[in-house]
Amino acid sequence: MEAQLIKEFAEEGLKLTFDAERPVATCIRETKRARMGYKVEFCYRFKNAERMYQYVEGFLAGRREVAARKEERKVARAAARKEAQENVKEGDIFVASWGWEQTNVDAYQVVAKKGATVTLREIALKSVEGSEGFMSDRVVPVKDAFIGEEFKKRITGRGINISDCQYATLAEEGKDFYRSWYA
């Protein structure tokens, strides 16, 4: 049983050692970033050997489960990214709502598309009648009312990273957005 577990841990890039007399199990993972060249995953003493083997098997099963979930998420993100890239077309409007202690709204229209890269231009926003409040209102993007220069960005999973603080998502036709400011 020990030999089989040691072999399975080695396949995962881990080194497993047992001390059946005391019952102690130790697992290390070699890494270049660690000061000693390895990281201790676990080093536990157990009441009996049966409990030790049970823990070791559970540890390995948990690692495999986490790896499987990561792979599923990776595949799902890739599928979402591909779907988003295929669905975007010229004329689509993306809106970024961002800010700290205020809510800024910027709208961008797709001018051209080539693969996963889109050419965008900023467009104007129009205040919705009757939505004005204390230093706030609701706005809608105005299609083809260009106010900025063209720039290129890549389509990510659900939208487009405009800058380090702006993430634009596809806007629904006629949807309004909350905007606030401070004097």
VEXFIMI-942116 format. One record per residue: residue number from 1; residue in one letter; z, y, x of N, C-alpha, C in turn. Coordinates in nm, 2 decimals. Example, Ala and Ser with C-alpha at 12.3 -4.5 7.8 and 13.67 -1.06 7.14 Angstrom:
// VEXFIMI-942116
<rec 1, "A", <0.78, -0.57, 1.32>, <0.78, -0.45, 1.23>, <0.78, -0.33, 1.32>>
<rec 2, "S", <0.71, -0.22, 1.28>, <0.71, -0.11, 1.37>, <0.79, 0.00, 1.29>>
// end
This chain:
// VEXFIMI-942116
<rec 1, "M", <0.00, -0.12, 0.08>, <0.00, 0.00, 0.00>, <0.00, 0.13, 0.09>>
<rec 2, "E", <0.08, 0.13, 0.19>, <0.09, 0.24, 0.28>, <-0.05, 0.27, 0.35>>
<rec 3, "A", <-0.11, 0.16, 0.39>, <-0.24, 0.18, 0.46>, <-0.35, 0.24, 0.37>>
<rec 4, "Q", <-0.34, 0.19, 0.24>, <-0.44, 0.25, 0.15>, <-0.42, 0.39, 0.12>>
<rec 5, "L", <-0.29, 0.43, 0.10>, <-0.26, 0.57, 0.07>, <-0.29, 0.66, 0.19>>
<rec 6, "I", <-0.27, 0.61, 0.31>, <-0.30, 0.69, 0.44>, <-0.45, 0.71, 0.44>>
<rec 7, "K", <-0.53, 0.61, 0.41>, <-0.67, 0.62, 0.41>, <-0.72, 0.72, 0.31>>
<rec 8, "E", <-0.67, 0.71, 0.18>, <-0.70, 0.81, 0.08>, <-0.67, 0.95, 0.12>>
<rec 9, "F", <-0.56, 0.97, 0.18>, <-0.52, 1.11, 0.22>, <-0.61, 1.16, 0.33>>
<rec 10, "A", <-0.65, 1.06, 0.42>, <-0.74, 1.10, 0.53>, <-0.88, 1.15, 0.47>>
<rec 11, "E", <-0.92, 1.08, 0.36>, <-1.05, 1.12, 0.30>, <-1.04, 1.26, 0.24>>
<rec 12, "E", <-0.92, 1.31, 0.21>, <-0.90, 1.44, 0.16>, <-0.87, 1.54, 0.27>>
<rec 13, "G", <-0.87, 1.50, 0.39>, <-0.84, 1.59, 0.51>, <-0.70, 1.61, 0.54>>
<rec 14, "L", <-0.61, 1.51, 0.49>, <-0.47, 1.52, 0.51>, <-0.42, 1.40, 0.59>>
<rec 15, "K", <-0.31, 1.43, 0.67>, <-0.25, 1.32, 0.75>, <-0.12, 1.28, 0.68>>
<rec 16, "L", <-0.10, 1.16, 0.64>, <0.02, 1.11, 0.57>, <0.09, 1.02, 0.66>>
<rec 17, "T", <0.23, 1.04, 0.67>, <0.31, 0.94, 0.75>, <0.43, 0.90, 0.66>>
<rec 18, "F", <0.48, 0.78, 0.69>, <0.59, 0.73, 0.61>, <0.70, 0.68, 0.71>>
<rec 19, "D", <0.82, 0.69, 0.67>, <0.94, 0.63, 0.74>, <1.01, 0.55, 0.63>>
<rec 20, "A", <0.98, 0.42, 0.62>, <1.03, 0.34, 0.51>, <1.18, 0.31, 0.52>>
<rec 21, "E", <1.24, 0.32, 0.64>, <1.38, 0.30, 0.65>, <1.46, 0.41, 0.59>>
<rec 22, "R", <1.42, 0.53, 0.60>, <1.50, 0.65, 0.55>, <1.46, 0.69, 0.41>>
<rec 23, "P", <1.38, 0.65, 0.34>, <1.25, 0.67, 0.29>, <1.21, 0.82, 0.29>>
<rec 24, "V", <1.12, 0.86, 0.39>, <1.07, 0.99, 0.41>, <0.92, 0.98, 0.41>>
<rec 25, "A", <0.85, 1.08, 0.34>, <0.71, 1.09, 0.34>, <0.67, 1.23, 0.39>>
<rec 26, "T", <0.58, 1.24, 0.48>, <0.53, 1.37, 0.53>, <0.38, 1.38, 0.53>>
<rec 27, "C", <0.33, 1.49, 0.48>, <0.19, 1.52, 0.47>, <0.16, 1.65, 0.54>>
<rec 28, "I", <0.06, 1.65, 0.63>, <0.02, 1.77, 0.70>, <-0.13, 1.79, 0.68>>
<rec 29, "R", <-0.18, 1.91, 0.69>, <-0.32, 1.95, 0.68>, <-0.35, 2.03, 0.81>>
<rec 30, "E", <-0.45, 1.99, 0.88>, <-0.48, 2.07, 1.00>, <-0.56, 2.19, 0.96>>
<rec 31, "T", <-0.52, 2.30, 1.03>, <-0.59, 2.43, 1.00>, <-0.59, 2.52, 1.12>>
<rec 32, "K", <-0.69, 2.59, 1.15>, <-0.70, 2.68, 1.26>, <-0.61, 2.80, 1.25>>
<rec 33, "R", <-0.58, 2.84, 1.13>, <-0.51, 2.97, 1.11>, <-0.36, 2.95, 1.13>>
<rec 34, "A", <-0.31, 2.83, 1.12>, <-0.16, 2.81, 1.14>, <-0.12, 2.82, 1.28>>
<rec 35, "R", <0.00, 2.87, 1.30>, <0.05, 2.89, 1.44>, <0.05, 2.76, 1.52>>
<rec 36, "M", <0.09, 2.65, 1.45>, <0.11, 2.52, 1.52>, <-0.02, 2.44, 1.51>>
<rec 37, "G", <-0.12, 2.49, 1.43>, <-0.25, 2.41, 1.42>, <-0.25, 2.32, 1.29>>
<rec 38, "Y", <-0.14, 2.32, 1.22>, <-0.13, 2.24, 1.10>, <-0.04, 2.31, 1.00>>
<rec 39, "K", <-0.05, 2.27, 0.87>, <0.04, 2.32, 0.77>, <0.10, 2.20, 0.70>>
<rec 40, "V", <0.23, 2.20, 0.68>, <0.30, 2.09, 0.62>, <0.29, 2.11, 0.47>>
<rec 41, "E", <0.22, 2.01, 0.41>, <0.20, 2.01, 0.26>, <0.33, 1.96, 0.19>>
<rec 42, "F", <0.40, 1.86, 0.25>, <0.53, 1.82, 0.20>, <0.59, 1.73, 0.31>>
<rec 43, "C", <0.73, 1.73, 0.30>, <0.81, 1.65, 0.39>, <0.94, 1.62, 0.31>>
<rec 44, "Y", <0.94, 1.51, 0.24>, <1.06, 1.49, 0.15>, <1.12, 1.36, 0.18>>
<rec 45, "R", <1.25, 1.35, 0.15>, <1.33, 1.23, 0.16>, <1.36, 1.18, 0.02>>
<rec 46, "F", <1.34, 1.06, -0.01>, <1.36, 1.00, -0.15>, <1.47, 0.90, -0.15>>
<rec 47, "K", <1.52, 0.88, -0.28>, <1.63, 0.78, -0.30>, <1.59, 0.64, -0.26>>
<rec 48, "N", <1.46, 0.61, -0.29>, <1.41, 0.47, -0.26>, <1.26, 0.48, -0.23>>
<rec 49, "A", <1.21, 0.37, -0.18>, <1.07, 0.36, -0.14>, <0.98, 0.37, -0.26>>
<rec 50, "E", <1.02, 0.31, -0.37>, <0.94, 0.31, -0.49>, <0.91, 0.46, -0.54>>
<rec 51, "R", <1.02, 0.54, -0.54>, <1.00, 0.68, -0.58>, <0.92, 0.75, -0.48>>
<rec 52, "M", <0.92, 0.72, -0.35>, <0.84, 0.78, -0.25>, <0.69, 0.76, -0.28>>
<rec 53, "Y", <0.66, 0.63, -0.30>, <0.52, 0.60, -0.33>, <0.47, 0.66, -0.46>>
<rec 54, "Q", <0.56, 0.67, -0.56>, <0.52, 0.73, -0.68>, <0.49, 0.88, -0.66>>
<rec 55, "Y", <0.57, 0.95, -0.58>, <0.55, 1.09, -0.56>, <0.42, 1.11, -0.48>>
<rec 56, "V", <0.39, 1.03, -0.38>, <0.27, 1.04, -0.29>, <0.15, 1.02, -0.38>>
<rec 57, "E", <0.15, 0.92, -0.46>, <0.03, 0.90, -0.55>, <0.01, 1.01, -0.65>>
<rec 58, "G", <0.12, 1.07, -0.70>, <0.11, 1.18, -0.79>, <0.06, 1.31, -0.72>>
<rec 59, "F", <0.10, 1.33, -0.60>, <0.05, 1.44, -0.52>, <-0.10, 1.43, -0.50>>
<rec 60, "L", <-0.15, 1.32, -0.46>, <-0.29, 1.30, -0.44>, <-0.37, 1.32, -0.57>>
<rec 61, "A", <-0.32, 1.26, -0.68>, <-0.38, 1.27, -0.81>, <-0.39, 1.42, -0.85>>
<rec 62, "G", <-0.28, 1.50, -0.83>, <-0.28, 1.64, -0.86>, <-0.38, 1.72, -0.78>>
<rec 63, "R", <-0.40, 1.69, -0.66>, <-0.50, 1.76, -0.57>, <-0.64, 1.73, -0.62>>
<rec 64, "R", <-0.66, 1.60, -0.66>, <-0.80, 1.57, -0.71>, <-0.82, 1.63, -0.84>>
<rec 65, "E", <-0.72, 1.64, -0.93>, <-0.74, 1.71, -1.06>, <-0.77, 1.86, -1.04>>
<rec 66, "V", <-0.70, 1.92, -0.95>, <-0.73, 2.07, -0.92>, <-0.87, 2.08, -0.87>>
<rec 67, "A", <-0.91, 2.00, -0.78>, <-1.04, 2.01, -0.72>, <-1.15, 1.99, -0.83>>
<rec 68, "A", <-1.13, 1.90, -0.92>, <-1.22, 1.87, -1.03>, <-1.23, 2.00, -1.12>>
<rec 69, "R", <-1.11, 2.06, -1.15>, <-1.11, 2.18, -1.24>, <-1.19, 2.29, -1.17>>
<rec 70, "K", <-1.17, 2.31, -1.04>, <-1.23, 2.41, -0.96>, <-1.38, 2.40, -0.97>>
<rec 71, "E", <-1.43, 2.27, -0.95>, <-1.57, 2.24, -0.96>, <-1.63, 2.27, -1.10>>
<rec 72, "E", <-1.55, 2.24, -1.20>, <-1.60, 2.27, -1.34>, <-1.61, 2.42, -1.36>>
<rec 73, "R", <-1.51, 2.49, -1.32>, <-1.52, 2.64, -1.33>, <-1.64, 2.70, -1.25>>
<rec 74, "K", <-1.66, 2.64, -1.13>, <-1.77, 2.69, -1.05>, <-1.91, 2.67, -1.12>>
<rec 75, "V", <-1.92, 2.55, -1.18>, <-2.05, 2.52, -1.25>, <-2.06, 2.61, -1.38>>
<rec 76, "A", <-1.95, 2.63, -1.45>, <-1.95, 2.72, -1.57>, <-1.99, 2.86, -1.53>>
<rec 77, "R", <-1.93, 2.91, -1.42>, <-1.96, 3.05, -1.38>, <-2.11, 3.06, -1.34>>
<rec 78, "A", <-2.16, 2.96, -1.27>, <-2.30, 2.96, -1.23>, <-2.39, 2.96, -1.36>>
<rec 79, "A", <-2.35, 2.88, -1.46>, <-2.43, 2.88, -1.58>, <-2.43, 3.01, -1.65>>
<rec 80, "A", <-2.31, 3.07, -1.66>, <-2.30, 3.20, -1.73>, <-2.37, 3.31, -1.66>>
<rec 81, "R", <-2.37, 3.30, -1.52>, <-2.45, 3.40, -1.44>, <-2.60, 3.39, -1.47>>
<rec 82, "K", <-2.64, 3.26, -1.47>, <-2.79, 3.24, -1.49>, <-2.83, 3.28, -1.63>>
<rec 83, "E", <-2.74, 3.25, -1.73>, <-2.77, 3.29, -1.87>, <-2.78, 3.44, -1.88>>
<rec 84, "A", <-2.68, 3.51, -1.82>, <-2.68, 3.66, -1.82>, <-2.81, 3.72, -1.75>>
<rec 85, "Q", <-2.85, 3.66, -1.64>, <-2.97, 3.70, -1.57>, <-3.09, 3.69, -1.65>>
<rec 86, "E", <-3.10, 3.58, -1.73>, <-3.22, 3.55, -1.81>, <-3.22, 3.64, -1.93>>
<rec 87, "N", <-3.11, 3.67, -1.99>, <-3.10, 3.75, -2.12>, <-3.12, 3.90, -2.10>>
<rec 88, "V", <-3.10, 3.95, -1.98>, <-3.11, 4.10, -1.97>, <-3.26, 4.13, -1.96>>
<rec 89, "K", <-3.30, 4.24, -2.03>, <-3.44, 4.29, -2.03>, <-3.44, 4.44, -2.02>>
<rec 90, "E", <-3.56, 4.49, -1.99>, <-3.58, 4.63, -1.98>, <-3.54, 4.70, -2.11>>
<rec 91, "G", <-3.47, 4.81, -2.10>, <-3.42, 4.89, -2.22>, <-3.28, 4.86, -2.26>>
<rec 92, "D", <-3.22, 4.75, -2.21>, <-3.08, 4.72, -2.24>, <-2.99, 4.82, -2.18>>
<rec 93, "I", <-2.88, 4.84, -2.25>, <-2.78, 4.95, -2.21>, <-2.65, 4.88, -2.17>>
<rec 94, "F", <-2.60, 4.92, -2.06>, <-2.47, 4.87, -2.00>, <-2.38, 4.99, -2.00>>
<rec 95, "V", <-2.25, 4.96, -2.04>, <-2.15, 5.06, -2.05>, <-2.03, 5.02, -1.96>>
<rec 96, "A", <-1.98, 5.12, -1.88>, <-1.86, 5.10, -1.80>, <-1.75, 5.19, -1.85>>
<rec 97, "S", <-1.64, 5.14, -1.89>, <-1.52, 5.22, -1.93>, <-1.42, 5.20, -1.82>>
<rec 98, "W", <-1.38, 5.31, -1.76>, <-1.29, 5.30, -1.64>, <-1.20, 5.42, -1.63>>
<rec 99, "G", <-1.10, 5.42, -1.55>, <-1.02, 5.53, -1.52>, <-0.87, 5.50, -1.52>>
<rec 100, "W", <-0.79, 5.59, -1.46>, <-0.65, 5.58, -1.45>, <-0.59, 5.71, -1.52>>
<rec 101, "E", <-0.51, 5.69, -1.62>, <-0.45, 5.79, -1.71>, <-0.55, 5.87, -1.78>>
<rec 102, "Q", <-0.67, 5.82, -1.78>, <-0.78, 5.88, -1.86>, <-0.88, 5.77, -1.88>>
<rec 103, "T", <-0.97, 5.78, -1.97>, <-1.07, 5.68, -1.99>, <-1.21, 5.74, -1.98>>
<rec 104, "N", <-1.28, 5.71, -1.87>, <-1.41, 5.76, -1.84>, <-1.51, 5.66, -1.90>>
<rec 105, "V", <-1.62, 5.70, -1.95>, <-1.72, 5.61, -2.00>, <-1.85, 5.66, -1.94>>
<rec 106, "D", <-1.92, 5.56, -1.88>, <-2.06, 5.59, -1.83>, <-2.15, 5.48, -1.88>>
<rec 107, "A", <-2.27, 5.52, -1.91>, <-2.37, 5.43, -1.97>, <-2.49, 5.43, -1.88>>
<rec 108, "Y", <-2.55, 5.31, -1.87>, <-2.67, 5.29, -1.78>, <-2.77, 5.21, -1.86>>
<rec 109, "Q", <-2.90, 5.25, -1.84>, <-3.01, 5.18, -1.91>, <-3.09, 5.10, -1.80>>
<rec 110, "V", <-3.13, 4.98, -1.84>, <-3.22, 4.90, -1.75>, <-3.36, 4.96, -1.75>>
<rec 111, "V", <-3.41, 5.00, -1.64>, <-3.54, 5.05, -1.63>, <-3.64, 4.95, -1.58>>
<rec 112, "A", <-3.60, 4.86, -1.50>, <-3.68, 4.75, -1.45>, <-3.59, 4.63, -1.41>>
<rec 113, "K", <-3.66, 4.51, -1.41>, <-3.58, 4.39, -1.38>, <-3.67, 4.30, -1.30>>
<rec 114, "K", <-3.61, 4.25, -1.19>, <-3.69, 4.15, -1.11>, <-3.58, 4.04, -1.06>>
<rec 115, "G", <-3.59, 3.93, -1.12>, <-3.50, 3.82, -1.09>, <-3.36, 3.86, -1.14>>
<rec 116, "A", <-3.26, 3.86, -1.05>, <-3.12, 3.89, -1.08>, <-3.09, 4.04, -1.05>>
<rec 117, "T", <-3.19, 4.11, -1.00>, <-3.18, 4.25, -0.97>, <-3.23, 4.34, -1.08>>
<rec 118, "V", <-3.16, 4.44, -1.12>, <-3.20, 4.54, -1.22>, <-3.20, 4.68, -1.16>>
<rec 119, "T", <-3.30, 4.76, -1.20>, <-3.30, 4.90, -1.17>, <-3.24, 4.97, -1.28>>
<rec 120, "L", <-3.13, 5.05, -1.26>, <-3.06, 5.12, -1.36>, <-3.07, 5.27, -1.35>>
<rec 121, "R", <-3.06, 5.34, -1.46>, <-3.05, 5.49, -1.46>, <-2.93, 5.53, -1.55>>
<rec 122, "E", <-2.85, 5.62, -1.51>, <-2.75, 5.67, -1.60>, <-2.81, 5.74, -1.72>>
<rec 123, "I", <-2.75, 5.72, -1.84>, <-2.80, 5.79, -1.96>, <-2.68, 5.88, -2.02>>
<rec 124, "A", <-2.72, 5.97, -2.10>, <-2.62, 6.06, -2.16>, <-2.54, 5.99, -2.27>>
<rec 125, "L", <-2.43, 6.05, -2.30>, <-2.34, 6.00, -2.41>, <-2.33, 6.11, -2.52>>
<rec 126, "K", <-2.33, 6.07, -2.64>, <-2.31, 6.16, -2.75>, <-2.18, 6.14, -2.83>>
<rec 127, "S", <-2.11, 6.25, -2.85>, <-1.98, 6.24, -2.92>, <-2.01, 6.20, -3.07>>
<rec 128, "V", <-1.93, 6.11, -3.13>, <-1.94, 6.08, -3.27>, <-1.88, 6.18, -3.35>>
<rec 129, "E", <-1.95, 6.23, -3.45>, <-1.89, 6.34, -3.54>, <-1.76, 6.29, -3.60>>
<rec 130, "G", <-1.66, 6.38, -3.60>, <-1.53, 6.35, -3.67>, <-1.44, 6.26, -3.59>>
<rec 131, "S", <-1.48, 6.22, -3.47>, <-1.39, 6.13, -3.39>, <-1.31, 6.21, -3.29>>
<rec 132, "E", <-1.32, 6.34, -3.28>, <-1.25, 6.42, -3.18>, <-1.10, 6.41, -3.21>>
<rec 133, "G", <-1.02, 6.39, -3.11>, <-0.88, 6.40, -3.12>, <-0.82, 6.48, -3.01>>
<rec 134, "F", <-0.69, 6.47, -2.98>, <-0.63, 6.54, -2.87>, <-0.68, 6.49, -2.74>>
<rec 135, "M", <-0.76, 6.57, -2.67>, <-0.82, 6.54, -2.54>, <-0.89, 6.40, -2.54>>
<rec 136, "S", <-0.95, 6.36, -2.66>, <-1.02, 6.23, -2.67>, <-1.13, 6.24, -2.77>>
<rec 137, "D", <-1.22, 6.15, -2.76>, <-1.32, 6.13, -2.87>, <-1.38, 5.99, -2.85>>
<rec 138, "R", <-1.48, 5.96, -2.94>, <-1.56, 5.84, -2.93>, <-1.70, 5.88, -2.90>>
<rec 139, "V", <-1.77, 5.80, -2.82>, <-1.90, 5.83, -2.78>, <-1.99, 5.71, -2.79>>
<rec 140, "V", <-2.12, 5.74, -2.81>, <-2.23, 5.64, -2.81>, <-2.33, 5.67, -2.71>>
<rec 141, "P", <-2.39, 5.57, -2.64>, <-2.49, 5.60, -2.54>, <-2.62, 5.64, -2.62>>
<rec 142, "V", <-2.70, 5.73, -2.55>, <-2.82, 5.78, -2.61>, <-2.94, 5.72, -2.53>>
<rec 143, "K", <-3.01, 5.63, -2.59>, <-3.12, 5.56, -2.52>, <-3.23, 5.65, -2.47>>
<rec 144, "D", <-3.28, 5.63, -2.35>, <-3.38, 5.71, -2.29>, <-3.35, 5.86, -2.26>>
<rec 145, "A", <-3.22, 5.89, -2.27>, <-3.17, 6.03, -2.23>, <-3.12, 6.02, -2.09>>
<rec 146, "F", <-3.21, 6.01, -1.99>, <-3.17, 5.99, -1.85>, <-3.11, 6.11, -1.79>>
<rec 147, "I", <-3.00, 6.09, -1.72>, <-2.94, 6.21, -1.65>, <-2.92, 6.18, -1.50>>
<rec 148, "G", <-2.94, 6.06, -1.45>, <-2.92, 6.02, -1.31>, <-3.04, 5.96, -1.25>>
<rec 149, "E", <-3.03, 5.94, -1.12>, <-3.14, 5.88, -1.04>, <-3.13, 5.73, -1.06>>
<rec 150, "E", <-3.24, 5.66, -1.03>, <-3.25, 5.52, -1.03>, <-3.17, 5.46, -0.92>>
<rec 151, "F", <-3.11, 5.34, -0.94>, <-3.05, 5.26, -0.84>, <-3.05, 5.12, -0.88>>
<rec 152, "K", <-3.04, 5.03, -0.78>, <-3.05, 4.88, -0.80>, <-2.92, 4.82, -0.79>>
<rec 153, "K", <-2.89, 4.72, -0.88>, <-2.77, 4.64, -0.87>, <-2.81, 4.50, -0.91>>
<rec 154, "R", <-2.72, 4.40, -0.88>, <-2.74, 4.26, -0.92>, <-2.65, 4.23, -1.04>>
<rec 155, "I", <-2.71, 4.14, -1.12>, <-2.64, 4.10, -1.24>, <-2.54, 3.99, -1.20>>
<rec 156, "T", <-2.41, 4.01, -1.24>, <-2.31, 3.90, -1.21>, <-2.29, 3.82, -1.34>>
<rec 157, "G", <-2.17, 3.76, -1.35>, <-2.15, 3.67, -1.46>, <-2.16, 3.73, -1.60>>
<rec 158, "R", <-2.09, 3.84, -1.63>, <-2.10, 3.90, -1.76>, <-2.16, 4.04, -1.76>>
<rec 159, "G", <-2.18, 4.10, -1.65>, <-2.22, 4.23, -1.64>, <-2.27, 4.27, -1.50>>
<rec 160, "I", <-2.25, 4.40, -1.47>, <-2.30, 4.45, -1.34>, <-2.18, 4.53, -1.27>>
<rec 161, "N", <-2.16, 4.51, -1.15>, <-2.06, 4.59, -1.07>, <-2.13, 4.71, -1.03>>
<rec 162, "I", <-2.09, 4.83, -1.08>, <-2.15, 4.95, -1.05>, <-2.09, 5.01, -0.92>>
<rec 163, "S", <-1.96, 5.01, -0.92>, <-1.88, 5.05, -0.80>, <-1.75, 4.97, -0.79>>
<rec 164, "D", <-1.67, 5.00, -0.70>, <-1.54, 4.93, -0.68>, <-1.45, 4.95, -0.80>>
<rec 165, "C", <-1.47, 5.05, -0.89>, <-1.39, 5.07, -1.00>, <-1.46, 5.07, -1.13>>
<rec 166, "Q", <-1.59, 5.04, -1.13>, <-1.67, 5.04, -1.25>, <-1.74, 4.90, -1.27>>
<rec 167, "Y", <-1.72, 4.84, -1.38>, <-1.79, 4.71, -1.42>, <-1.85, 4.73, -1.55>>
<rec 168, "A", <-1.98, 4.73, -1.56>, <-2.05, 4.76, -1.68>, <-2.09, 4.63, -1.75>>
<rec 169, "T", <-2.07, 4.63, -1.88>, <-2.11, 4.52, -1.96>, <-2.21, 4.56, -2.07>>
<rec 170, "L", <-2.29, 4.46, -2.11>, <-2.40, 4.49, -2.21>, <-2.34, 4.55, -2.34>>
<rec 171, "A", <-2.39, 4.66, -2.38>, <-2.34, 4.73, -2.50>, <-2.42, 4.68, -2.63>>
<rec 172, "E", <-2.35, 4.67, -2.73>, <-2.41, 4.63, -2.86>, <-2.47, 4.76, -2.92>>
<rec 173, "E", <-2.58, 4.74, -2.99>, <-2.65, 4.86, -3.05>, <-2.56, 4.93, -3.15>>
<rec 174, "G", <-2.54, 5.06, -3.13>, <-2.46, 5.14, -3.23>, <-2.31, 5.14, -3.20>>
<rec 175, "K", <-2.26, 5.06, -3.11>, <-2.12, 5.06, -3.09>, <-2.07, 5.18, -3.02>>
<rec 176, "D", <-1.95, 5.23, -3.06>, <-1.90, 5.35, -3.00>, <-1.79, 5.31, -2.90>>
<rec 177, "F", <-1.75, 5.40, -2.81>, <-1.66, 5.38, -2.71>, <-1.56, 5.49, -2.70>>
<rec 178, "Y", <-1.43, 5.46, -2.68>, <-1.32, 5.56, -2.67>, <-1.33, 5.62, -2.53>>
<rec 179, "R", <-1.31, 5.76, -2.53>, <-1.31, 5.84, -2.41>, <-1.20, 5.94, -2.42>>
<rec 180, "S", <-1.12, 5.95, -2.31>, <-1.01, 6.05, -2.31>, <-1.01, 6.12, -2.17>>
<rec 181, "W", <-0.95, 6.24, -2.17>, <-0.95, 6.32, -2.05>, <-0.82, 6.41, -2.05>>
<rec 182, "Y", <-0.79, 6.46, -1.93>, <-0.67, 6.55, -1.92>, <-0.71, 6.68, -1.86>>
<rec 183, "A", <-0.65, 6.79, -1.91>, <-0.69, 6.92, -1.87>, <-0.64, 6.95, -1.73>>
// end
